[in-house]
Amino acid sequence: MKVVIAVAKSANNGESEVKLAINIANIAKTKDILCEVIYLPYYDDYCAILDQIMAYRLIPQINDADLLITIGYPAFALQHPNKISFLYSLAKSHHDQWDTDYGKLCQFFSRSRDEQERAVICQCEKKILEESKRIFVATEYLRLQLAHDLGLSSEVADMTAEYDMILPKSKTQAKAEFITATTYHPYERVALLLEALSKTQHPAKLYVISYPGEDMYRKALISRIERLSLSDRVIIGEPLSAHNLLQYGAWVTAERTATEYRPEMRLFAKKNKCVMAMTDSGAYTECLPQKNLYSDAESLAFGMDAFMNASRRERKMTCSAWTYEKPLQEIITEVIGV
Amino acid sequence: MKIAIVDFTKPFTNVEEKQLHETAANKLMTMGHYVTIFTIPLASEKEYEARMILSQLRFDDFDRVISMNPRVMGITHAHVKVIPEFDAGEIMEETARGWLA
């Protein structure tokens, strides 16, 4: 049997997709299945979604493969009679963010015309995704979105990558109480975290793990840090080893309508360490206790102060257990038919 | 620098071009660049068909797009380049820097 794993990837995103592909390829190899991972480019530009889907569609079918596994958006547009799709999100601008400030970026015309554009993309996604024999999604939030927006059924799988342990342990102490990560895209709303930080009574610090992202957004964030006089309280730094990551007090995120979990966040939650998010943070609201969800910068600032004043025991948080019908390994074994 | 190397060979083929692209990626990574090899299996397509597909694919968040295959020129990008044949045994840093110039 021959399996091709096709991954849609951009320079700034797609780490989860890559890790999942490697994971599937490794399992296939242990079963003596010939497997090859290929990467295809995707750039998250709301004006060029259909063009890119069309290009994927026109790529000749990989006839040598008995099974095509697609990972990420819009790899599912590749043609193959035996196709399984894994998804972390749909077109964010036209689904999760459509009715938000971030969705407005792709709305140029009248409301009815914009709705028509969106409807074309949804029809296209639905028609193509229907070809997949099975669709797996990263979160319950995304499963509901597929059912609501496209009328498609899908299965939730444990697709969140384990946080990398490859980085060396260091004895360096945590440089801040709170920690987050960003690729600098506005919908991650690091600006909201900064606003909350500027309102705290306690001079708490925030470590921002910097992942590659658009330079203009990075510059905008740095100037915001300066404008809020937070230069001595916000540290922008490199990714940390799991050991070092867990030295920090709380993982905090303000991401708007997230459809997947960050591996760092899940590491925190698994260790019963505090995670804070917003009430409109999408998938995060599925697993965090209500008291760890905040509606605006003021309430988040209040929560940060409460965290700083809490005892070590009070800081611990119990996450709703992530329950999956089957472990990922079992799903993959099933999918590749061994 | 974020570099996309574009390979046009089909999966499960083991042609020299594919191996050389991997060697080039390794060299560029040792120089501290972020490299992704993309596989767009269009090697045996007609030129105009390949161009039609490639013109719609986007590499905007990469600083350089390179390939040994001239088909790469069908990609719309400000810094797209065909890299000349090289000896996989000893890639000099100067050679690799030339690919990115």
Interface residues (C-beta under 8 A of the other chain):
Chain A: K2 V4 K9 S10 A11 N12 L34 E36 I38 Y39 L40 P41 Y42 Y43 D45 A48 D51 Q52 M54 A55 L58 I59 P60 I62 D64 A65 P212 E214
Chain B: K2 A4 K10 P11 F12 Y34 T36 I37 F38 T39 I40 P41 L42 E45 E49 M52 I53 L54 Q56 L57 R58 F59 D60 D61 F62
